[in-house]
Amino acid sequence: MAKSVPAALNGRDKVSNKTKISIVGLGYVGLPLAVALAKSFDVIGFDVNEERVGELRHGLDRTFEIDTPSLRASSMRFTTDINDTRDADVHIVTVPTPVDKDNKPDLGPLKSACDAVGPVMKEGAIVVVESTVYPGVTEDFCGPILEEKSGMKSGEEFYLGYSPERINPGDKVHTVDKIIKVVSGQTEEVTDILADIYGSATTGGTFRARNIKTAEAAKVIENAQRDINIAFVNEATMIFQKLGISAYDVLETAGTKWNFLNFTPGLVGGHCIGIDPFYLAHRANEVGHFADLILTGRRINESMGKFIADSIHKNLDGKSKILILGLTFKENVPDLRNTKVKDIITVLRDLGHQVDVHDPLADKEEAKQFLDIDLIESLSDLSGYDAIVGAVAHSVYKDLSTAAIEGMMIGKGLVADVKGIWRNTEFSPDIKRWQL
Ligand SMILES: NC(=O)c1ccc[n+]([C@@H]2O[C@H](COP(=O)([O-])OP(=O)(O)OC[C@H]3O[C@@H](n4cnc5c(N)ncnc54)[C@H](O)[C@@H]3O)[C@@H](O)[C@H]2O)c1
């Protein structure tokens, strides 16, 4: 059969502002990408979550990645009906790739997305996966589903691509329009098209990976590498705690060496670094390799919440009233997915302490529904705590005055500083301090 021309080129000699792009999944990754691409192309965003699409249509992004004026100014359109994406030349899939309760990849959302796109995509369409996956998922998992649902042949009648997303939630410096975008396609021509498309959206330029599996592998080791480096610092921190040395002091000192890597101890939660290494370990296992270092790193980082809670407990006099500041998985984002602050709370409660939790960015209903935590509304008028735990380095907590913190505590309380938020803050001599 004669190979069809990718639709993005159909009738034209290059990608143009008439190229139609559909983004499938409008979350932390999909929405900023869609808004960036809509500056150069005809973009439609599809999501199965009607509430999310309703909010976006009204200019509200609850992830805080895109502000209301930018969202309203964007030419992109939103839909919950996949049929509206039928004329897209390129479908970019940015749905979640979580793990199940056994830490195995859950490709359910990716399968649903392919089930939806397959029947509507036109001949010559390119389907690009942006979700983080293990090597092989795009071609060996998505490809066959798309073939079955479309009745078309992958690499001949439609084409696959992979372009990993590298943004960090809440990072306003390394944004989607500034970072180097890795692109890979099933054919050279598809890679060219993706380089043109993504190259229009970022000033960081594009990097053409040798092939799709290489691009998939590169993304997953970027995050696995971070996880292992943090695990090393976390393990060192556990040792230093026993030796009565501050890990932050040690890191500051060691950091004066030119090639010492800059990682800080703490909780590793969220949708990426705490999850993606399990994807690589799973694929390794399938090909007969036990991913020893990767899984050890995961185990150390997973144990950090309990380690922190036990350390705080040892610094308390009996059953205490504790205020935890911060619940989200990371500073200055509202994202509660896979937050490890929950582990600290659970252990402290199991040890018999009364634990209250505050987070100005987290959604109250989400915290209740998914974590069974009732967030307290406001810090004003709070008092009587034996311990204040700075668990997430939200700017509002960094800005709290000494008087405000001490005002919430009874007499000789404990300030436990998980993130080094108040490392340089002077408290009254009566206040006991604990930090990593
Ligand atoms: N959050 C990040 O900063 C980040 C960074 C790099 C890579 N990633 C990767 O990008 C992917 C997406 O992550 P995210 O943080 O944007 O997730 P998210 O949960 O914020 O957004 C995913 C969106 O997809 C929608 N969705 C789910 N199933 C769908 C389907 N079948 N069809 C259409 N829409 C569907 C959801 O309703 C949601 O709005 C994941 O693979 C993640 O690992 C995330």
The ligand as an SDF file (V2000), in Angstrom:
LIG
                    3D

 44 48  0  0  0  0  0  0  0  0999 V2000
    2.4490   17.5690   36.1720 N   0  0  0  0  0  0  0  0  0  0  0  0
    3.6230   17.7860   35.6020 C   0  0  0  0  0  0  0  0  0  0  0  0
    4.2500   18.7730   35.8590 O   0  0  0  0  0  0  0  0  0  0  0  0
    4.2100   16.8320   34.5900 C   0  0  0  0  0  0  0  0  0  0  0  0
    5.4760   17.1060   34.0800 C   0  0  0  0  0  0  0  0  0  0  0  0
    6.0020   16.2880   33.1140 C   0  0  0  0  0  0  0  0  0  0  0  0
    5.2660   15.1870   32.6770 C   0  0  0  0  0  0  0  0  0  0  0  0
    4.0460   14.9110   33.2120 N   0  0  0  0  0  0  0  0  0  0  0  0
    3.3060   13.7770   32.6890 C   0  0  0  0  0  0  0  0  0  0  0  0
    2.2590   14.2870   31.8790 O   0  0  0  0  0  0  0  0  0  0  0  0
    1.1090   13.4590   31.9780 C   0  0  0  0  0  0  0  0  0  0  0  0
   -0.0960   14.2760   32.4160 C   0  0  0  0  0  0  0  0  0  0  0  0
    0.1470   14.7730   33.7210 O   0  0  0  0  0  0  0  0  0  0  0  0
   -0.6800   15.9820   34.3290 P   0  0  0  0  0  0  0  0  0  0  0  0
    0.0450   16.4020   35.5480 O   0  0  0  0  0  0  0  0  0  0  0  0
   -0.9790   16.9910   33.2820 O   0  0  0  0  0  0  0  0  0  0  0  0
   -2.0270   15.2300   34.7330 O   0  0  0  0  0  0  0  0  0  0  0  0
   -3.3890   15.9390   35.1700 P   0  0  0  0  0  0  0  0  0  0  0  0
   -4.1030   14.9410   36.0230 O   0  0  0  0  0  0  0  0  0  0  0  0
   -3.1390   17.3070   35.7040 O   0  0  0  0  0  0  0  0  0  0  0  0
   -4.1760   16.1210   33.8140 O   0  0  0  0  0  0  0  0  0  0  0  0
   -4.6300   15.0910   33.0590 C   0  0  0  0  0  0  0  0  0  0  0  0
   -5.9300   15.4960   32.4000 C   0  0  0  0  0  0  0  0  0  0  0  0
   -6.3110   14.4400   31.5490 O   0  0  0  0  0  0  0  0  0  0  0  0
   -7.7070   14.2540   31.6460 C   0  0  0  0  0  0  0  0  0  0  0  0
   -8.0070   12.9070   31.2070 N   0  0  0  0  0  0  0  0  0  0  0  0
   -7.8850   11.7400   31.8700 C   0  0  0  0  0  0  0  0  0  0  0  0
   -8.2270   10.7150   31.0690 N   0  0  0  0  0  0  0  0  0  0  0  0
   -8.5640   11.2600   29.8770 C   0  0  0  0  0  0  0  0  0  0  0  0
   -8.9850   10.7220   28.6420 C   0  0  0  0  0  0  0  0  0  0  0  0
   -9.1200    9.4150   28.4870 N   0  0  0  0  0  0  0  0  0  0  0  0
   -9.2700   11.5770   27.6460 N   0  0  0  0  0  0  0  0  0  0  0  0
   -9.1260   12.9080   27.8070 C   0  0  0  0  0  0  0  0  0  0  0  0
   -8.7290   13.4760   28.9410 N   0  0  0  0  0  0  0  0  0  0  0  0
   -8.4400   12.6510   29.9530 C   0  0  0  0  0  0  0  0  0  0  0  0
   -8.0190   14.5250   33.0990 C   0  0  0  0  0  0  0  0  0  0  0  0
   -9.3870   14.8630   33.2680 O   0  0  0  0  0  0  0  0  0  0  0  0
   -7.0770   15.6870   33.3910 C   0  0  0  0  0  0  0  0  0  0  0  0
   -7.6850   16.9370   33.1700 O   0  0  0  0  0  0  0  0  0  0  0  0
    1.4910   12.3330   32.9220 C   0  0  0  0  0  0  0  0  0  0  0  0
    1.9950   11.2590   32.1960 O   0  0  0  0  0  0  0  0  0  0  0  0
    2.6190   12.9430   33.7300 C   0  0  0  0  0  0  0  0  0  0  0  0
    3.4900   11.9600   34.2520 O   0  0  0  0  0  0  0  0  0  0  0  0
    3.4990   15.7190   34.1560 C   0  0  0  0  0  0  0  0  0  0  0  0
  1  2  1  0
  2  3  2  0
  2  4  1  0
  4  5  1  0
  4 44  2  0
  5  6  2  0
  6  7  1  0
  7  8  2  0
  8  9  1  0
  8 44  1  0
  9 10  1  0
  9 42  1  0
 10 11  1  0
 11 12  1  0
 11 40  1  0
 12 13  1  0
 13 14  1  0
 14 15  2  0
 14 16  1  0
 14 17  1  0
 17 18  1  0
 18 19  2  0
 18 20  1  0
 18 21  1  0
 21 22  1  0
 22 23  1  0
 23 24  1  0
 23 38  1  0
 24 25  1  0
 25 26  1  0
 25 36  1  0
 26 27  1  0
 26 35  1  0
 27 28  2  0
 28 29  1  0
 29 30  1  0
 29 35  2  0
 30 31  1  0
 30 32  2  0
 32 33  1  0
 33 34  2  0
 34 35  1  0
 36 37  1  0
 36 38  1  0
 38 39  1  0
 40 41  1  0
 40 42  1  0
 42 43  1  0
M  CHG  2   8   1  16  -1
M  END
$$$$
